[in-house]
Amino acid sequence: MTTPADRRFTAGRALISLAALTTAVGPYIADWNKTHIYNPTWPPHAKFHNAQTMSTGVALGTLTIYNIWKSNGNAEHNLKNGAAAASMYWLTQISALAYPGTSAANDCEGEETDCGHEKERKFPQAVVALPSLCAVALGYLLERRRLKHLCCSRGRAALTGEPAPSRGRVLRLRRFSSCLSLQPTATCGGISN
């Protein structure tokens, strides 16, 4: 189990959580309208995939929040899993542009729906996708740096939840590691410098 300090509110966790909330709520704001889910020109199967995408956003956002804020397990793994889940929705949205016949915005010509500004931009989702990915990346770096500092100041047990070794064992490990290497170790609890 990680220390209680690992659950405190930090800038890194806040940024990743903000991206997670955007992932969970954003698709409903963007798609629960007459241009998407209520679009009369869309066949039911297209609406099914739109609904599936919205539900995927909620699932990934929830998974992110769970991993980022859970108090048990390895803090570094929780962070990696949370950051990966927070990025998935946006990365797959961007990758969808590579599929044949796809477009990031509706072509409004001949439709009764009002697309407004979407008609003028090639990738309107960039206003949300790119800042969300940047928030996840910055949040990950900040939280990883905090965990590294926590690990190095409190020992590996603070990060991994493993019991701290006895003082005698620590001294034996230090002597043994100094015999194997002339340079100090470049990692602390699995987190590289």
C-alpha positions in Angstrom: 0.0 0.0 0.0 1.3 3.5 -0.8 1.6 6.1 1.8 -1.2 8.6 2.4 0.9 11.4 0.9 0.6 9.6 -2.5 -3.1 10.5 -2.5 -2.8 14.2 -1.9 -4.0 16.8 -4.4 -1.2 17.7 -6.8 -0.9 19.7 -10.0 0.0 16.6 -12.0 -3.1 14.7 -10.8 -5.3 17.7 -11.3 -4.2 18.1 -15.0 -4.7 14.4 -15.7 -8.1 14.5 -13.9 -9.1 17.6 -16.0 -8.3 15.7 -19.2 -10.3 12.7 -17.8 -13.4 14.8 -17.1 -13.1 16.4 -20.6 -12.9 12.8 -22.0 -16.0 11.7 -20.1 -18.2 14.8 -20.7 -16.8 16.4 -23.9 -18.3 13.8 -26.3 -21.8 14.4 -24.9 -21.4 18.2 -25.3 -20.2 17.8 -28.8 -22.4 15.0 -30.1 -25.7 15.1 -28.2 -27.3 17.4 -30.7 -28.9 17.6 -34.2 -25.5 17.3 -36.0 -24.8 13.8 -34.5 -27.0 11.6 -32.4 -30.2 13.4 -33.4 -29.2 13.9 -37.1 -32.1 12.6 -39.2 -29.8 11.8 -42.1 -27.6 9.4 -40.1 -28.6 5.8 -40.3 -29.1 3.9 -37.0 -25.8 2.1 -37.3 -23.9 5.4 -37.6 -25.7 6.6 -34.4 -24.8 3.3 -32.7 -21.1 4.0 -33.3 -21.4 7.6 -32.2 -23.1 6.4 -29.0 -20.4 3.8 -28.5 -17.7 6.5 -28.8 -19.5 8.6 -26.2 -19.7 5.6 -23.8 -16.0 4.9 -24.4 -15.2 8.4 -23.3 -17.1 7.9 -20.0 -15.4 4.5 -19.5 -11.9 5.9 -20.2 -12.5 9.0 -18.1 -13.7 6.8 -15.2 -10.7 4.4 -15.5 -8.3 7.4 -15.5 -9.8 8.9 -12.3 -9.8 5.5 -10.6 -6.1 4.9 -11.4 -4.9 8.4 -10.7 -6.5 8.6 -7.3 -6.5 5.0 -6.0 -4.6 4.5 -2.7 -3.3 1.0 -3.2 -0.8 -0.7 -5.5 2.3 0.7 -7.1 2.0 4.5 -7.5 4.1 4.6 -10.7 2.0 1.9 -12.4 -1.2 3.7 -11.3 0.1 6.9 -12.9 1.1 5.1 -16.1 -2.3 3.3 -16.4 -4.2 6.5 -15.7 -2.2 8.6 -18.2 -2.6 5.9 -20.8 -6.4 5.7 -20.3 -6.6 9.5 -20.4 -4.8 9.7 -23.7 -6.6 6.8 -25.5 -9.8 8.6 -26.5 -7.9 11.5 -28.1 -5.3 9.4 -29.8 -7.9 7.2 -31.4 -9.9 10.2 -32.4 -6.8 11.6 -34.2 -6.0 8.2 -35.8 -9.5 8.0 -37.2 -8.5 10.7 -39.7 -6.2 8.1 -41.4 -9.1 5.8 -42.4 -10.5 6.0 -45.9 -13.6 8.2 -46.4 -13.5 9.8 -42.9 -13.8 13.4 -42.0 -13.4 15.2 -38.7 -16.4 17.5 -39.5 -19.7 17.1 -41.2 -20.1 18.4 -44.7 -23.2 20.6 -44.3 -24.0 21.1 -48.0 -27.5 19.8 -48.7 -28.3 19.2 -45.1 -31.0 20.9 -43.0 -28.7 20.9 -39.9 -26.7 23.9 -39.0 -23.0 23.0 -38.7 -21.9 26.6 -38.4 -18.1 26.9 -37.8 -17.4 23.2 -38.4 -17.8 23.7 -42.1 -14.8 26.0 -42.2 -12.3 23.8 -40.2 -10.6 20.5 -41.2 -10.2 19.3 -37.6 -12.4 21.1 -35.2 -11.7 18.6 -32.4 -8.1 19.8 -32.2 -9.3 22.6 -29.9 -10.0 19.9 -27.3 -7.9 16.9 -28.3 -4.5 18.6 -28.4 -4.9 20.6 -25.1 -6.2 17.4 -23.4 -3.1 15.4 -24.6 -0.8 18.2 -23.5 -2.5 18.3 -20.1 -2.0 14.5 -19.7 1.6 14.7 -20.8 2.4 17.7 -18.5 0.4 16.1 -15.6 2.3 12.8 -16.1 5.7 14.5 -16.0 4.9 16.6 -12.9 3.5 13.6 -11.0 6.3 11.3 -12.1 8.8 13.9 -10.8 6.9 14.1 -7.5 6.9 10.3 -7.1 10.6 10.2 -7.9 11.3 12.8 -5.2 9.0 10.9 -2.8 10.8 7.7 -3.5 14.3 9.0 -3.2 13.4 10.9 0.0 11.4 8.2 1.7 12.8 5.1 0.1 11.4 2.6 -2.4 8.8 1.4 0.0 7.0 4.8 -0.2 6.4 4.2 -3.9 5.8 0.5 -4.3 4.1 -0.3 -1.1 6.7 -2.9 -0.3 7.8 -3.0 3.4 10.9 -1.0 4.0 14.1 -3.1 4.5 15.7 -3.1 7.9 18.7 -0.8 8.5 21.1 -3.8 8.5 19.8 -5.0 5.2 20.1 -1.5 3.7 23.8 -1.3 4.7 24.5 -4.7 3.2 22.7 -3.8 0.0 24.7 -0.5 -0.2 28.0 -2.4 0.3 27.0 -5.0 -2.3 25.9 -2.5 -4.9 29.2 -0.5 -4.4 31.1 -3.6 -5.2 29.2 -4.1 -8.4 29.4 -0.6 -9.8 31.7 2.4 -9.5 28.9 4.8 -10.3 25.8 5.5 -8.2 22.6 4.0 -9.4 20.7 6.0 -12.0 17.3 4.9 -10.7 15.3 5.2 -7.6 12.6 2.5 -7.1 12.4 1.8 -10.8 12.0 5.5 -11.8 15.0 6.5 -13.9 16.6 9.9 -13.6 
